[in-house]
Amino acid sequence: MSSRAQAEVLVYTLRWCPYCMWARQLLKRKGVSFEERSIDGNAGLREEMERRSGRTSVPQIFIGDTHVGGYDDMNALDRKGGLDPLLFPETPA
């Protein structure tokens, strides 16, 4: 999949969070690079995450301009076949 163009992916996480670990693993299995912003002890990043997502739980995952939600949301989207089109948008020829 690395030969295809990839959307920017941002994941807000906490170190101890198992859902964050599962989200990282799913993205890595797909060969996706992503920016991880740990909100551990960082009130400013936590506020940024809450403002952008409207949620207080982690992880919060953004693909391009799309807020995917948390791990369960991303996993459900993947099972329905909707994750890859977000991660690897088709570019016009």
N, CA, C and O atoms as a CHARMM CRD file, in Angstrom:
* protein
*
  372
    1    1 MET  N      0.80600  -1.19600   0.00000 PROA 1      0.00000
    2    1 MET  CA     0.00000   0.00000   0.00000 PROA 1      0.00000
    3    1 MET  C      0.84600   1.25500   0.00000 PROA 1      0.00000
    4    1 MET  O      0.32200   2.34300  -0.23700 PROA 1      0.00000
    5    2 SER  N      2.12100   1.14000   0.25500 PROA 2      0.00000
    6    2 SER  CA     2.96400   2.31400   0.37300 PROA 2      0.00000
    7    2 SER  C      3.10500   3.07800  -0.93600 PROA 2      0.00000
    8    2 SER  O      3.50600   4.24200  -0.92700 PROA 2      0.00000
    9    3 SER  N      2.77900   2.44000  -2.07500 PROA 3      0.00000
   10    3 SER  CA     2.90700   3.12500  -3.35400 PROA 3      0.00000
   11    3 SER  C      1.73500   4.06600  -3.61700 PROA 3      0.00000
   12    3 SER  O      1.80200   4.90600  -4.51500 PROA 3      0.00000
   13    4 ARG  N      0.67000   3.93100  -2.84300 PROA 4      0.00000
   14    4 ARG  CA    -0.49000   4.80200  -3.00800 PROA 4      0.00000
   15    4 ARG  C     -0.34700   6.03300  -2.13700 PROA 4      0.00000
   16    4 ARG  O      0.27700   5.99500  -1.07600 PROA 4      0.00000
   17    5 ALA  N     -0.93800   7.13400  -2.60400 PROA 5      0.00000
   18    5 ALA  CA    -0.93400   8.35400  -1.80800 PROA 5      0.00000
   19    5 ALA  C     -1.78000   8.13300  -0.56500 PROA 5      0.00000
   20    5 ALA  O     -2.83800   7.50600  -0.61600 PROA 5      0.00000
   21    6 GLN  N     -1.29600   8.65900   0.54800 PROA 6      0.00000
   22    6 GLN  CA    -1.97800   8.46400   1.82500 PROA 6      0.00000
   23    6 GLN  C     -2.43500   9.79600   2.38600 PROA 6      0.00000
   24    6 GLN  O     -1.72100  10.79400   2.30500 PROA 6      0.00000
   25    7 ALA  N     -3.62400   9.80400   2.95300 PROA 7      0.00000
   26    7 ALA  CA    -4.12500  10.99400   3.63400 PROA 7      0.00000
   27    7 ALA  C     -3.33300  11.21300   4.92300 PROA 7      0.00000
   28    7 ALA  O     -2.73800  10.27900   5.46000 PROA 7      0.00000
   29    8 GLU  N     -3.33200  12.44000   5.40700 PROA 8      0.00000
   30    8 GLU  CA    -2.70300  12.72600   6.69700 PROA 8      0.00000
   31    8 GLU  C     -3.56400  12.12600   7.80100 PROA 8      0.00000
   32    8 GLU  O     -4.78900  12.24400   7.78700 PROA 8      0.00000
   33    9 VAL  N     -2.90500  11.48300   8.75400 PROA 9      0.00000
   34    9 VAL  CA    -3.61800  10.85100   9.86400 PROA 9      0.00000
   35    9 VAL  C     -3.05300  11.41100  11.17200 PROA 9      0.00000
   36    9 VAL  O     -1.83900  11.47100  11.36700 PROA 9      0.00000
   37   10 LEU  N     -3.95900  11.81600  12.05700 PROA 10     0.00000
   38   10 LEU  CA    -3.59300  12.34900  13.36400 PROA 10     0.00000
   39   10 LEU  C     -4.34800  11.56000  14.41700 PROA 10     0.00000
   40   10 LEU  O     -5.56100  11.37300  14.31700 PROA 10     0.00000
   41   11 VAL  N     -3.61600  11.09500  15.43800 PROA 11     0.00000
   42   11 VAL  CA    -4.22700  10.32200  16.51900 PROA 11     0.00000
   43   11 VAL  C     -3.83000  10.95000  17.85700 PROA 11     0.00000
   44   11 VAL  O     -2.64600  11.05500  18.17800 PROA 11     0.00000
   45   12 TYR  N     -4.82900  11.36300  18.62800 PROA 12     0.00000
   46   12 TYR  CA    -4.59700  11.83100  19.99200 PROA 12     0.00000
   47   12 TYR  C     -4.64200  10.60500  20.90200 PROA 12     0.00000
   48   12 TYR  O     -5.56900   9.80000  20.81100 PROA 12     0.00000
   49   13 THR  N     -3.64400  10.45900  21.78000 PROA 13     0.00000
   50   13 THR  CA    -3.52500   9.25200  22.59100 PROA 13     0.00000
   51   13 THR  C     -3.12800   9.55400  24.03400 PROA 13     0.00000
   52   13 THR  O     -2.76200  10.67500  24.38700 PROA 13     0.00000
   53   14 LEU  N     -3.21600   8.51300  24.84400 PROA 14     0.00000
   54   14 LEU  CA    -2.60600   8.44600  26.17300 PROA 14     0.00000
   55   14 LEU  C     -1.71900   7.20600  26.18100 PROA 14     0.00000
   56   14 LEU  O     -2.05700   6.20200  25.55400 PROA 14     0.00000
   57   15 ARG  N     -0.59400   7.26200  26.87800 PROA 15     0.00000
   58   15 ARG  CA     0.34200   6.13400  26.90800 PROA 15     0.00000
   59   15 ARG  C     -0.28800   4.84400  27.38900 PROA 15     0.00000
   60   15 ARG  O     -0.05300   3.79200  26.79400 PROA 15     0.00000
   61   16 TRP  N     -1.07800   4.89100  28.44400 PROA 16     0.00000
   62   16 TRP  CA    -1.59400   3.68900  29.09000 PROA 16     0.00000
   63   16 TRP  C     -2.87300   3.13300  28.46900 PROA 16     0.00000
   64   16 TRP  O     -3.37100   2.10200  28.92200 PROA 16     0.00000
   65   17 CYS  N     -3.40300   3.77500  27.46600 PROA 17     0.00000
   66   17 CYS  CA    -4.71300   3.44500  26.90100 PROA 17     0.00000
   67   17 CYS  C     -4.64300   2.25200  25.93600 PROA 17     0.00000
   68   17 CYS  O     -3.96500   2.33400  24.91200 PROA 17     0.00000
   69   18 PRO  N     -5.34000   1.13800  26.25100 PROA 18     0.00000
   70   18 PRO  CA    -5.30900  -0.01400  25.34500 PROA 18     0.00000
   71   18 PRO  C     -5.96800   0.28400  24.00000 PROA 18     0.00000
   72   18 PRO  O     -5.53300  -0.24700  22.97800 PROA 18     0.00000
   73   19 TYR  N     -7.00400   1.11800  23.97500 PROA 19     0.00000
   74   19 TYR  CA    -7.65200   1.45600  22.70800 PROA 19     0.00000
   75   19 TYR  C     -6.70500   2.23900  21.80100 PROA 19     0.00000
   76   19 TYR  O     -6.74700   2.10200  20.57800 PROA 19     0.00000
   77   20 CYS  N     -5.85100   3.06100  22.41200 PROA 20     0.00000
   78   20 CYS  CA    -4.83600   3.79700  21.64800 PROA 20     0.00000
   79   20 CYS  C     -3.84900   2.81800  21.02900 PROA 20     0.00000
   80   20 CYS  O     -3.46400   2.97000  19.87000 PROA 20     0.00000
   81   21 MET  N     -3.43800   1.81600  21.79700 PROA 21     0.00000
   82   21 MET  CA    -2.52100   0.79600  21.29900 PROA 21     0.00000
   83   21 MET  C     -3.15400   0.04700  20.12200 PROA 21     0.00000
   84   21 MET  O     -2.49500  -0.19800  19.11100 PROA 21     0.00000
   85   22 TRP  N     -4.42000  -0.31200  20.25600 PROA 22     0.00000
   86   22 TRP  CA    -5.09800  -1.03600  19.18100 PROA 22     0.00000
   87   22 TRP  C     -5.23400  -0.16800  17.93400 PROA 22     0.00000
   88   22 TRP  O     -5.10100  -0.66600  16.81600 PROA 22     0.00000
   89   23 ALA  N     -5.49600   1.12100  18.11800 PROA 23     0.00000
   90   23 ALA  CA    -5.59200   2.03700  16.97500 PROA 23     0.00000
   91   23 ALA  C     -4.25600   2.12300  16.24700 PROA 23     0.00000
   92   23 ALA  O     -4.20600   2.07000  15.01800 PROA 23     0.00000
   93   24 ARG  N     -3.15800   2.25700  17.02300 PROA 24     0.00000
   94   24 ARG  CA    -1.82500   2.29300  16.39800 PROA 24     0.00000
   95   24 ARG  C     -1.55200   1.00600  15.63300 PROA 24     0.00000
   96   24 ARG  O     -1.03200   1.04100  14.51800 PROA 24     0.00000
   97   25 GLN  N     -1.90200  -0.13000  16.23000 PROA 25     0.00000
   98   25 GLN  CA    -1.65500  -1.42000  15.58000 PROA 25     0.00000
   99   25 GLN  C     -2.44100  -1.55000  14.28000 PROA 25     0.00000
  100   25 GLN  O     -1.90700  -2.03800  13.28400 PROA 25     0.00000
  101   26 LEU  N     -3.69200  -1.12500  14.27500 PROA 26     0.00000
  102   26 LEU  CA    -4.50800  -1.20900  13.06000 PROA 26     0.00000
  103   26 LEU  C     -3.90100  -0.34800  11.95200 PROA 26     0.00000
  104   26 LEU  O     -3.78700  -0.78600  10.80700 PROA 26     0.00000
  105   27 LEU  N     -3.51500   0.86900  12.30000 PROA 27     0.00000
  106   27 LEU  CA    -2.91900   1.74600  11.28700 PROA 27     0.00000
  107   27 LEU  C     -1.59300   1.18200  10.78400 PROA 27     0.00000
  108   27 LEU  O     -1.30900   1.24500   9.58800 PROA 27     0.00000
  109   28 LYS  N     -0.78200   0.63600  11.68000 PROA 28     0.00000
  110   28 LYS  CA     0.50100   0.05200  11.26600 PROA 28     0.00000
  111   28 LYS  C      0.29800  -1.16400  10.37300 PROA 28     0.00000
  112   28 LYS  O      1.04300  -1.35500   9.41300 PROA 28     0.00000
  113   29 ARG  N     -0.70900  -1.99400  10.67900 PROA 29     0.00000
  114   29 ARG  CA    -1.00600  -3.16000   9.82300 PROA 29     0.00000
  115   29 ARG  C     -1.35800  -2.73000   8.40900 PROA 29     0.00000
  116   29 ARG  O     -1.07900  -3.44400   7.44600 PROA 29     0.00000
  117   30 LYS  N     -1.96400  -1.57400   8.29200 PROA 30     0.00000
  118   30 LYS  CA    -2.34300  -1.06000   6.97400 PROA 30     0.00000
  119   30 LYS  C     -1.19200  -0.31700   6.29900 PROA 30     0.00000
  120   30 LYS  O     -1.33300   0.15800   5.17300 PROA 30     0.00000
  121   31 GLY  N     -0.06200  -0.21900   6.98100 PROA 31     0.00000
  122   31 GLY  CA     1.08900   0.47000   6.40900 PROA 31     0.00000
  123   31 GLY  C      0.94300   1.97200   6.39000 PROA 31     0.00000
  124   31 GLY  O      1.52300   2.64400   5.53800 PROA 31     0.00000
  125   32 VAL  N      0.17900   2.50500   7.31600 PROA 32     0.00000
  126   32 VAL  CA    -0.13500   3.93000   7.34400 PROA 32     0.00000
  127   32 VAL  C      0.80500   4.64600   8.31100 PROA 32     0.00000
  128   32 VAL  O      1.01100   4.20100   9.44000 PROA 32     0.00000
  129   33 SER  N      1.36500   5.75200   7.85500 PROA 33     0.00000
  130   33 SER  CA     2.12000   6.60500   8.76800 PROA 33     0.00000
  131   33 SER  C      1.13700   7.60000   9.37800 PROA 33     0.00000
  132   33 SER  O      0.17200   8.01400   8.73500 PROA 33     0.00000
  133   34 PHE  N      1.39600   7.97600  10.62200 PROA 34     0.00000
  134   34 PHE  CA     0.47000   8.87500  11.30000 PROA 34     0.00000
  135   34 PHE  C      1.21600   9.70900  12.31900 PROA 34     0.00000
  136   34 PHE  O      2.27600   9.32900  12.81400 PROA 34     0.00000
  137   35 GLU  N      0.63000  10.86100  12.61800 PROA 35     0.00000
  138   35 GLU  CA     1.15500  11.71700  13.67600 PROA 35     0.00000
  139   35 GLU  C      0.42200  11.36200  14.95200 PROA 35     0.00000
  140   35 GLU  O     -0.80700  11.30100  14.97300 PROA 35     0.00000
  141   36 GLU  N      1.16500  11.13000  16.00700 PROA 36     0.00000
  142   36 GLU  CA     0.56700  10.81800  17.29500 PROA 36     0.00000
  143   36 GLU  C      0.81900  11.98500  18.23700 PROA 36     0.00000
  144   36 GLU  O      1.95700  12.42300  18.40800 PROA 36     0.00000
  145   37 ARG  N     -0.25200  12.48600  18.84900 PROA 37     0.00000
  146   37 ARG  CA    -0.13800  13.55300  19.83100 PROA 37     0.00000
  147   37 ARG  C     -0.59100  12.99200  21.17800 PROA 37     0.00000
  148   37 ARG  O     -1.78000  12.76800  21.40400 PROA 37     0.00000
  149   38 SER  N      0.36300  12.77300  22.05400 PROA 38     0.00000
  150   38 SER  CA     0.05100  12.26100  23.38100 PROA 38     0.00000
  151   38 SER  C     -0.44300  13.39900  24.25300 PROA 38     0.00000
  152   38 SER  O      0.21900  14.42900  24.38500 PROA 38     0.00000
  153   39 ILE  N     -1.61000  13.20600  24.84700 PROA 39     0.00000
  154   39 ILE  CA    -2.16400  14.24100  25.71800 PROA 39     0.00000
  155   39 ILE  C     -1.77500  14.00600  27.17600 PROA 39     0.00000
  156   39 ILE  O     -2.26300  14.70500  28.06400 PROA 39     0.00000
  157   40 ASP  N     -0.90000  13.02700  27.43300 PROA 40     0.00000
  158   40 ASP  CA    -0.42500  12.75800  28.78600 PROA 40     0.00000
  159   40 ASP  C      0.13600  14.03600  29.40400 PROA 40     0.00000
  160   40 ASP  O      1.13600  14.56600  28.92000 PROA 40     0.00000
  161   41 GLY  N     -0.48600  14.53000  30.45300 PROA 41     0.00000
  162   41 GLY  CA     0.02600  15.69000  31.17000 PROA 41     0.00000
  163   41 GLY  C      0.05500  16.97600  30.36400 PROA 41     0.00000
  164   41 GLY  O      0.72500  17.92900  30.76000 PROA 41     0.00000
  165   42 ASN  N     -0.65700  17.02700  29.24000 PROA 42     0.00000
  166   42 ASN  CA    -0.62300  18.20800  28.38600 PROA 42     0.00000
  167   42 ASN  C     -2.03800  18.76300  28.24700 PROA 42     0.00000
  168   42 ASN  O     -2.78900  18.36000  27.35900 PROA 42     0.00000
  169   43 ALA  N     -2.39000  19.68400  29.12600 PROA 43     0.00000
  170   43 ALA  CA    -3.74600  20.24000  29.14000 PROA 43     0.00000
  171   43 ALA  C     -4.09000  20.93600  27.82600 PROA 43     0.00000
  172   43 ALA  O     -5.23100  20.87600  27.36800 PROA 43     0.00000
  173   44 GLY  N     -3.10300  21.59600  27.22100 PROA 44     0.00000
  174   44 GLY  CA    -3.35000  22.29400  25.95900 PROA 44     0.00000
  175   44 GLY  C     -3.73300  21.33900  24.84200 PROA 44     0.00000
  176   44 GLY  O     -4.66000  21.61600  24.08000 PROA 44     0.00000
  177   45 LEU  N     -3.02300  20.20700  24.73600 PROA 45     0.00000
  178   45 LEU  CA    -3.36200  19.22000  23.69900 PROA 45     0.00000
  179   45 LEU  C     -4.69600  18.55200  23.99900 PROA 45     0.00000
  180   45 LEU  O     -5.47000  18.27100  23.08400 PROA 45     0.00000
  181   46 ARG  N     -4.96900  18.29600  25.27700 PROA 46     0.00000
  182   46 ARG  CA    -6.26800  17.69900  25.64200 PROA 46     0.00000
  183   46 ARG  C     -7.40000  18.64300  25.22600 PROA 46     0.00000
  184   46 ARG  O     -8.40200  18.20400  24.66000 PROA 46     0.00000
  185   47 GLU  N     -7.23900  19.94100  25.50900 PROA 47     0.00000
  186   47 GLU  CA    -8.25300  20.92700  25.12200 PROA 47     0.00000
  187   47 GLU  C     -8.40000  20.98800  23.60300 PROA 47     0.00000
  188   47 GLU  O     -9.51600  21.08000  23.09000 PROA 47     0.00000
  189   48 GLU  N     -7.28100  20.93600  22.88600 PROA 48     0.00000
  190   48 GLU  CA    -7.30900  20.93800  21.41900 PROA 48     0.00000
  191   48 GLU  C     -8.10800  19.73400  20.92100 PROA 48     0.00000
  192   48 GLU  O     -8.96800  19.87300  20.05000 PROA 48     0.00000
  193   49 MET  N     -7.81900  18.53900  21.48000 PROA 49     0.00000
  194   49 MET  CA    -8.51500  17.32200  21.07100 PROA 49     0.00000
  195   49 MET  C    -10.00700  17.43800  21.33500 PROA 49     0.00000
  196   49 MET  O    -10.82100  17.10200  20.47600 PROA 49     0.00000
  197   50 GLU  N    -10.36800  17.91500  22.52600 PROA 50     0.00000
  198   50 GLU  CA   -11.78100  18.03800  22.88700 PROA 50     0.00000
  199   50 GLU  C    -12.50000  19.04900  22.00600 PROA 50     0.00000
  200   50 GLU  O    -13.64500  18.83300  21.61000 PROA 50     0.00000
  201   51 ARG  N    -11.82700  20.15200  21.70100 PROA 51     0.00000
  202   51 ARG  CA   -12.42500  21.18200  20.83900 PROA 51     0.00000
  203   51 ARG  C    -12.64900  20.63700  19.43000 PROA 51     0.00000
  204   51 ARG  O    -13.70700  20.85100  18.83700 PROA 51     0.00000
  205   52 ARG  N    -11.64400  19.93000  18.89600 PROA 52     0.00000
  206   52 ARG  CA   -11.74500  19.42300  17.51800 PROA 52     0.00000
  207   52 ARG  C    -12.73000  18.26500  17.38900 PROA 52     0.00000
  208   52 ARG  O    -13.44900  18.16800  16.39500 PROA 52     0.00000
  209   53 SER  N    -12.76400  17.37800  18.40100 PROA 53     0.00000
  210   53 SER  CA   -13.56400  16.16500  18.28000 PROA 53     0.00000
  211   53 SER  C    -14.92800  16.25000  18.96700 PROA 53     0.00000
  212   53 SER  O    -15.85700  15.52700  18.60700 PROA 53     0.00000
  213   54 GLY  N    -15.04400  17.14400  19.96200 PROA 54     0.00000
  214   54 GLY  CA   -16.25900  17.18500  20.75500 PROA 54     0.00000
  215   54 GLY  C    -16.34000  16.02900  21.74500 PROA 54     0.00000
  216   54 GLY  O    -17.39400  15.78300  22.33000 PROA 54     0.00000
  217   55 ARG  N    -15.23200  15.32300  21.93300 PROA 55     0.00000
  218   55 ARG  CA   -15.19200  14.16500  22.82600 PROA 55     0.00000
  219   55 ARG  C    -14.03800  14.30100  23.81700 PROA 55     0.00000
  220   55 ARG  O    -13.06900  15.02000  23.57500 PROA 55     0.00000
  221   56 THR  N    -14.17000  13.58600  24.94900 PROA 56     0.00000
  222   56 THR  CA   -13.12300  13.62900  25.96500 PROA 56     0.00000
  223   56 THR  C    -12.32900  12.33400  26.03700 PROA 56     0.00000
  224   56 THR  O    -11.31000  12.28000  26.72600 PROA 56     0.00000
  225   57 SER  N    -12.77200  11.28400  25.33900 PROA 57     0.00000
  226   57 SER  CA   -12.09800   9.98800  25.40800 PROA 57     0.00000
  227   57 SER  C    -10.99700   9.88300  24.35200 PROA 57     0.00000
  228   57 SER  O    -11.00300  10.60000  23.35200 PROA 57     0.00000
  229   58 VAL  N    -10.05800   8.97700  24.59700 PROA 58     0.00000
  230   58 VAL  CA    -8.99000   8.70100  23.64600 PROA 58     0.00000
  231   58 VAL  C     -9.07800   7.25500  23.20700 PROA 58     0.00000
  232   58 VAL  O     -9.60900   6.41500  23.93400 PROA 58     0.00000
  233   59 PRO  N     -8.56400   6.95600  22.02400 PROA 59     0.00000
  234   59 PRO  CA    -7.97200   7.88500  21.07700 PROA 59     0.00000
  235   59 PRO  C     -9.04500   8.67000  20.33300 PROA 59     0.00000
  236   59 PRO  O    -10.21200   8.28000  20.30300 PROA 59     0.00000
  237   60 GLN  N     -8.63600   9.76500  19.74300 PROA 60     0.00000
  238   60 GLN  CA    -9.45800  10.49100  18.78300 PROA 60     0.00000
  239   60 GLN  C     -8.65400  10.54400  17.49500 PROA 60     0.00000
  240   60 GLN  O     -7.50700  10.99200  17.47800 PROA 60     0.00000
  241   61 ILE  N     -9.27000  10.08000  16.42100 PROA 61     0.00000
  242   61 ILE  CA    -8.56300   9.85100  15.16000 PROA 61     0.00000
  243   61 ILE  C     -9.13200  10.75700  14.08300 PROA 61     0.00000
  244   61 ILE  O    -10.34400  10.83900  13.88600 PROA 61     0.00000
  245   62 PHE  N     -8.22600  11.43200  13.39200 PROA 62     0.00000
  246   62 PHE  CA    -8.58200  12.29600  12.27200 PROA 62     0.00000
  247   62 PHE  C     -7.84700  11.79900  11.03500 PROA 62     0.00000
  248   62 PHE  O     -6.64000  11.55900  11.07300 PROA 62     0.00000
  249   63 ILE  N     -8.58000  11.64900   9.94600 PROA 63     0.00000
  250   63 ILE  CA    -7.98000  11.28300   8.66300 PROA 63     0.00000
  251   63 ILE  C     -8.29900  12.42400   7.70800 PROA 63     0.00000
  252   63 ILE  O     -9.45300  12.63900   7.33700 PROA 63     0.00000
  253   64 GLY  N     -7.26000  13.14800   7.31900 PROA 64     0.00000
  254   64 GLY  CA    -7.48900  14.37400   6.56800 PROA 64     0.00000
  255   64 GLY  C     -8.33100  15.30400   7.42300 PROA 64     0.00000
  256   64 GLY  O     -7.99900  15.55500   8.58200 PROA 64     0.00000
  257   65 ASP  N     -9.41400  15.81600   6.86300 PROA 65     0.00000
  258   65 ASP  CA   -10.31500  16.70500   7.60200 PROA 65     0.00000
  259   65 ASP  C    -11.44600  15.95200   8.28500 PROA 65     0.00000
  260   65 ASP  O    -12.30100  16.56800   8.92100 PROA 65     0.00000
  261   66 THR  N    -11.46200  14.63400   8.16600 PROA 66     0.00000
  262   66 THR  CA   -12.55500  13.82100   8.70700 PROA 66     0.00000
  263   66 THR  C    -12.24300  13.32500  10.11100 PROA 66     0.00000
  264   66 THR  O    -11.20900  12.69500  10.33700 PROA 66     0.00000
  265   67 HSD  N    -13.13000  13.60600  11.04700 PROA 67     0.00000
  266   67 HSD  CA   -13.01100  13.05300  12.39400 PROA 67     0.00000
  267   67 HSD  C    -13.64000  11.66200  12.36000 PROA 67     0.00000
  268   67 HSD  O    -14.85500  11.52800  12.21400 PROA 67     0.00000
  269   68 VAL  N    -12.81700  10.64000  12.49300 PROA 68     0.00000
  270   68 VAL  CA   -13.28800   9.26200  12.44400 PROA 68     0.00000
  271   68 VAL  C    -13.90000   8.85100  13.77600 PROA 68     0.00000
  272   68 VAL  O    -14.84900   8.06800  13.80500 PROA 68     0.00000
  273   69 GLY  N    -13.36600   9.37100  14.88200 PROA 69     0.00000
  274   69 GLY  CA   -13.82700   9.00400  16.20700 PROA 69     0.00000
  275   69 GLY  C    -12.73500   8.24800  16.93100 PROA 69     0.00000
  276   69 GLY  O    -11.55100   8.54300  16.77100 PROA 69     0.00000
  277   70 GLY  N    -13.13900   7.26800  17.73200 PROA 70     0.00000
  278   70 GLY  CA   -12.19300   6.47400  18.49400 PROA 70     0.00000
  279   70 GLY  C    -11.83500   5.18000  17.78900 PROA 70     0.00000
  280   70 GLY  O    -12.15700   4.98200  16.61700 PROA 70     0.00000
  281   71 TYR  N    -11.16100   4.29800  18.52100 PROA 71     0.00000
  282   71 TYR  CA   -10.74700   3.01900  17.93900 PROA 71     0.00000
  283   71 TYR  C    -11.94100   2.20300  17.46900 PROA 71     0.00000
  284   71 TYR  O    -11.93900   1.69200  16.34900 PROA 71     0.00000
  285   72 ASP  N    -12.96800   2.07200  18.31700 PROA 72     0.00000
  286   72 ASP  CA   -14.13200   1.26900  17.92100 PROA 72     0.00000
  287   72 ASP  C    -14.75500   1.79900  16.64200 PROA 72     0.00000
  288   72 ASP  O    -15.16300   1.02500  15.77700 PROA 72     0.00000
  289   73 ASP  N    -14.82800   3.12400  16.52000 PROA 73     0.00000
  290   73 ASP  CA   -15.38100   3.74200  15.31000 PROA 73     0.00000
  291   73 ASP  C    -14.52800   3.40500  14.09300 PROA 73     0.00000
  292   73 ASP  O    -15.04900   3.04000  13.04000 PROA 73     0.00000
  293   74 MET  N    -13.20500   3.53100  14.24900 PROA 74     0.00000
  294   74 MET  CA   -12.30400   3.24900  13.12800 PROA 74     0.00000
  295   74 MET  C    -12.36100   1.76600  12.75000 PROA 74     0.00000
  296   74 MET  O    -12.36900   1.42800  11.56600 PROA 74     0.00000
  297   75 ASN  N    -12.39800   0.89900  13.73100 PROA 75     0.00000
  298   75 ASN  CA   -12.45800  -0.53900  13.46500 PROA 75     0.00000
  299   75 ASN  C    -13.76100  -0.90600  12.74700 PROA 75     0.00000
  300   75 ASN  O    -13.74600  -1.69700  11.80400 PROA 75     0.00000
  301   76 ALA  N    -14.88600  -0.33600  13.18900 PROA 76     0.00000
  302   76 ALA  CA   -16.17100  -0.58800  12.53300 PROA 76     0.00000
  303   76 ALA  C    -16.14700  -0.07700  11.09500 PROA 76     0.00000
  304   76 ALA  O    -16.65900  -0.73700  10.19100 PROA 76     0.00000
  305   77 LEU  N    -15.55700   1.08800  10.88600 PROA 77     0.00000
  306   77 LEU  CA   -15.43800   1.64600   9.54600 PROA 77     0.00000
  307   77 LEU  C    -14.59900   0.73000   8.66000 PROA 77     0.00000
  308   77 LEU  O    -14.91200   0.53400   7.48600 PROA 77     0.00000
  309   78 ASP  N    -13.53300   0.17300   9.22800 PROA 78     0.00000
  310   78 ASP  CA   -12.67900  -0.75500   8.48600 PROA 78     0.00000
  311   78 ASP  C    -13.45100  -2.01700   8.10900 PROA 78     0.00000
  312   78 ASP  O    -13.34500  -2.49100   6.97800 PROA 78     0.00000
  313   79 ARG  N    -14.21100  -2.55500   9.02600 PROA 79     0.00000
  314   79 ARG  CA   -14.97600  -3.77700   8.75300 PROA 79     0.00000
  315   79 ARG  C    -16.01900  -3.56000   7.65600 PROA 79     0.00000
  316   79 ARG  O    -16.36100  -4.49100   6.92800 PROA 79     0.00000
  317   80 LYS  N    -16.52000  -2.33300   7.54100 PROA 80     0.00000
  318   80 LYS  CA   -17.50400  -2.01500   6.50300 PROA 80     0.00000
  319   80 LYS  C    -16.85300  -1.63400   5.17600 PROA 80     0.00000
  320   80 LYS  O    -17.54600  -1.38600   4.18900 PROA 80     0.00000
  321   81 GLY  N    -15.51400  -1.58800   5.15100 PROA 81     0.00000
  322   81 GLY  CA   -14.82100  -1.22800   3.92000 PROA 81     0.00000
  323   81 GLY  C    -14.67900   0.26800   3.69300 PROA 81     0.00000
  324   81 GLY  O    -14.32100   0.69400   2.59500 PROA 81     0.00000
  325   82 GLY  N    -14.95100   1.06700   4.71000 PROA 82     0.00000
  326   82 GLY  CA   -14.89700   2.51300   4.53100 PROA 82     0.00000
  327   82 GLY  C    -13.60200   3.17700   4.96400 PROA 82     0.00000
  328   82 GLY  O    -13.41000   4.36900   4.72400 PROA 82     0.00000
  329   83 LEU  N    -12.70100   2.41700   5.60400 PROA 83     0.00000
  330   83 LEU  CA   -11.47300   3.03800   6.10800 PROA 83     0.00000
  331   83 LEU  C    -10.44700   3.26300   5.00400 PROA 83     0.00000
  332   83 LEU  O     -9.88100   4.35200   4.90500 PROA 83     0.00000
  333   84 ASP  N    -10.19900   2.26300   4.18200 PROA 84     0.00000
  334   84 ASP  CA    -9.18400   2.39700   3.13200 PROA 84     0.00000
  335   84 ASP  C     -9.45200   3.56700   2.18200 PROA 84     0.00000
  336   84 ASP  O     -8.51000   4.27200   1.81900 PROA 84     0.00000
  337   85 PRO  N    -10.71400   3.80100   1.76200 PROA 85     0.00000
  338   85 PRO  CA   -10.94900   4.96200   0.89200 PROA 85     0.00000
  339   85 PRO  C    -10.58900   6.29400   1.55600 PROA 85     0.00000
  340   85 PRO  O    -10.20300   7.24000   0.87000 PROA 85     0.00000
  341   86 LEU  N    -10.71100   6.37600   2.88600 PROA 86     0.00000
  342   86 LEU  CA   -10.29000   7.60100   3.57800 PROA 86     0.00000
  343   86 LEU  C     -8.76400   7.68500   3.66700 PROA 86     0.00000
  344   86 LEU  O     -8.16900   8.74300   3.46100 PROA 86     0.00000
  345   87 LEU  N     -8.15100   6.54300   3.97900 PROA 87     0.00000
  346   87 LEU  CA    -6.68800   6.52100   4.14100 PROA 87     0.00000
  347   87 LEU  C     -5.96000   6.71300   2.82300 PROA 87     0.00000
  348   87 LEU  O     -4.92400   7.37600   2.76700 PROA 87     0.00000
  349   88 PHE  N     -6.50100   6.13400   1.77000 PROA 88     0.00000
  350   88 PHE  CA    -5.84200   6.14900   0.46000 PROA 88     0.00000
  351   88 PHE  C     -6.81300   6.69100  -0.59500 PROA 88     0.00000
  352   88 PHE  O     -7.31200   5.94400  -1.43800 PROA 88     0.00000
  353   89 PRO  N     -7.07300   8.00300  -0.53500 PROA 89     0.00000
  354   89 PRO  CA    -8.02800   8.59100  -1.49500 PROA 89     0.00000
  355   89 PRO  C     -7.49700   8.47400  -2.91600 PROA 89     0.00000
  356   89 PRO  O     -6.30000   8.60600  -3.17300 PROA 89     0.00000
  357   90 GLU  N     -8.41000   8.22600  -3.81000 PROA 90     0.00000
  358   90 GLU  CA    -8.03800   8.13700  -5.22400 PROA 90     0.00000
  359   90 GLU  C     -7.66600   9.53500  -5.72100 PROA 90     0.00000
  360   90 GLU  O     -8.35200  10.51700  -5.43800 PROA 90     0.00000
  361   91 THR  N     -6.59800   9.59700  -6.44300 PROA 91     0.00000
  362   91 THR  CA    -6.21300  10.86900  -7.03500 PROA 91     0.00000
  363   91 THR  C     -6.59800  10.84500  -8.50500 PROA 91     0.00000
  364   91 THR  O     -6.36700   9.85000  -9.19100 PROA 91     0.00000
  365   92 PRO  N     -7.18500  11.93400  -8.99500 PROA 92     0.00000
  366   92 PRO  CA    -7.59200  11.95000 -10.40500 PROA 92     0.00000
  367   92 PRO  C     -6.39500  11.79800 -11.32800 PROA 92     0.00000
  368   92 PRO  O     -5.31700  12.33000 -11.06300 PROA 92     0.00000
  369   93 ALA  N     -6.59900  11.07200 -12.40300 PROA 93     0.00000
  370   93 ALA  CA    -5.51200  10.82100 -13.36600 PROA 93     0.00000
  371   93 ALA  C     -5.28400  12.01500 -14.24800 PROA 93     0.00000
  372   93 ALA  O     -4.41100  11.98400 -15.11500 PROA 93     0.00000
